[in-house]
Amino acid sequence: MTAVERLVSRILWWGGVASIALMLIGLAGYAARVDIRGDGFQIPRRVERGQAGPPPNVFTSVRQVIDGLRHRPIDALAITAVGLLALLGTPVVAVVAAIPAFLAQGDRRYALISTFLALALIGSLLLGGAG
């Protein structure tokens, strides 16, 4: 296994582990805050009965996630959302980290390919949020 493969695999592994840990912490916090019999778990029953109610807490932007983290007590679903964002960002970080690793090995071709891939990934993240 080359140094680049080792670096990228470690970033992907630890990024995935940290992301899953954040999601589990957030979900455990949400479950502790909302009882199993509480309103947070009654959404399917409300839909079946045609009852209108407050919408579930859903984060649709990074700004909303940050606001959820600033709120006291911290919104547990915001922690879960951070875990999801970290999971989405982990491959981008791995590709970006591969660029200098390839350059250190003198492999300009793969560094250039990694650069184009990183630009495509970052561009798609930026354009995907514009709609």
N, C-alpha and C positions, 0 to 999 in steps of 0.2 A: 504494500500500500504506500503510495507516494505521500509527500507532505501535504499536498493540496487535498488529496482525498481524505486524509486524516483530519485536516482542519474543517473541511466542509461537513464531514460526517459528525464531528463533535458539535458543530454549530446546530446542525439539524436535530441531533439527539437531544442536546440540552435545551434547545429552544422548544422542542416538542414537550419535553418533560416539564419545563417551567410553565408552558402554556396550559397544559392539562392540570397542573397543580393549581394555577390561578382559577381555572374554570371550576374545579372541584371545591376550592375554598369559597368562591362566590356562590355556588349552588348550595353548599352546606349552610352558609350564612343566610341565604334566602329561605331555606327550609326551616332554619331555626327561628327566623323572624315571622314567617307565615306558617301557621299551624296547618297540618294536613287537611283539617276540616275547614280551614279559612278560605277567604275569597280568592286567594291566589291560585288555588287548585280547583276552583269551581267554574272555570271558563267553559269547558265542554258542556257542562250541565246548563249553563246560562244560554248557550247557543241552541241547545236542543229545545229548551223551553221558550225561546224567542225573547228572552229578557235582555233589555239593554242594561249596560252597566259600565263602569269605568274601564277604559282599555287597559290591557296589561302593560306593565313597564317594558317598553321597547326602545332601544337606542338606535337611532338612524343616522347619527353623525358622531364624529370624534368629539366635537364640542359637547354634545349631550353626555357622552361618557365622562369627560372631564368634569362637567357639572355634577354628575352623579358621584364622582370621587371627592369633590369639594364639599358636598352636602354632608352635614353631620346629623345623625350617624351616616356613615358611608353606605351608599346603596349597594347591596350585595350583588345585584345584577350588573352593576357597573364593573365590579371586579371580574365577573364572568365575561363581560364584554372586552375587558382588557386582555384576558386570556385568549379570546378569539382573535383579537387584533394581533397579539403576539404570535399566534399560530400562523396567521396569514403573512406576517412580516418575516418569519424565520427563513423561508427560502430566498427572499430578497437579500437578507443579510448574508446568507451563505454565498450567493453569487457575487455580491459586492466584495466579500472577503477573499474570494478566489482570485480576483483581479491582481492585487499585489503579490499574492502567493505565486501565481503563474509568472509574473514579471521577475520575481526573485529567482525563479528557476530558469529564467531566460526564454521562456516559452511565450513569445509575443503573439503568435497566432491564437492560442487559447485565451490569452488575456484580452485580445480584441473581440473574440467571440463572447467572452464573459461580459465585456463592456456593453456590447450590443444587446445581449440578453438582459442585463441589469437595466439598461435604458428602456427596453420594451416592458419589463415588469413594472418599473416605477411609472412609466407613462400610462400603462393600463390601469394602475391604481389611481392615478390622478384623474384620468379621463372617466373612469368608472364612477367616481364620486361626483362628477359634474352634472350627471343626468338627473 
